[in-house]
Amino acid sequence: MMKRNILKYFILCMTAVSAFVISSCSSDESFDVYGNPNNLVYFRVNAKNTLSSAIVHTPVGEFGGLDYKIPAFVQRPVAHATIVSLVQDNSLLDEYNKKYNTEYKALPDGYLNLSEAVAHIKADTVATYDSLRIVLKEDANLAGLTSEGYVAPLRMKVEGDGIVSEDRGVVYAVITTSTSLINDNPKGLLGQEADGSGWACISADGLNADGFTTSDWYFTKKQATSSFVVDLGAVHKISGYIIGSDVVTNGEIAVSEDNNSWITLGSLKGHNGINQTVGWSTYTWYVLYGAVPSRYVKVTMDLDTGYWGWNWNYSYISKFGLTYDE
């Protein structure tokens, strides 16, 4: 009998402790949605209520954008039909930068299209049946976004039942910018691999120009750097490249229409791309955001002078390739 009374007492104590913990968590003043006696309307996009996007500046234009559709929620069923919308409120920018240790600028007026940032909650429901759309305007001047990052704080407005949550009633549209031609998240090659017909090497250092080939092109001597220039025979829209070699540690590739003014496409290492196995090794196709019209290709390479293959005549470019998007 005593054992049963002890067990009963233990269960009652644990129940009381659990109730205290739940009550304490629900009254947390740092998060006003749960446990609040008001019927709050709120967003739950993610922990920061942030809509992230990126704009990439390239010599052939700007790539990227922002286009999100998000729902809104309310704690308890509303008695009447309710409308939820958004308005940009740049007065919240300093609070965002301080909270997340950033120095982003306010996204200027005229960039966001909020005409579809309106959603509806039917009576006796707890969420919008449609979504608020946040999107950049089609004519937005993306080239004018030259700072590291921009934020558009978007404050919720409610017409009908419910009160806007102070903590979760704002979403932040965040746009970061960079300058590059290389797409680090390609889904595949852009265009088709060129067959190399009509190509000719017009100059080379550390390679035999007359013996130019797109595969197994041997270095003529051990040195720290090497380079070559190839004439494609005509202007083509170059959309990607590959330099496959166990000897090459880095370098860069540039293109030109006249063999005078050059555009640097990017480095030979350090980016993500589309992998291709050549012999025993795997190399990477680097894919551009957009094609660049070019006739001449200049490649400069850093070489590993400690590579074992120098002593065995086994130092060469396994594959040199380009893709055309024409």
Salt bridges, closest charged atoms under 4 A:
GLU62 OE2 - HIS57 ND1 3.05
ASP67 OD2 - ARG133 NH2 2.74
ASP89 OD2 - ARG155 NE 2.96
GLU116 OE2 - ARG133 NH1 3.24
ASP130 OD2 - HIS120 ND1 2.88
ASP161 OD2 - HIS80 ND1 3.10
ASP184 OD1 - HIS271 ND1 3.01
GLU193 OE2 - LYS319 NZ 2.83
ASP231 OD1 - ARG295 NE 2.79
GLU326 OE2 - HIS236 ND1 3.05
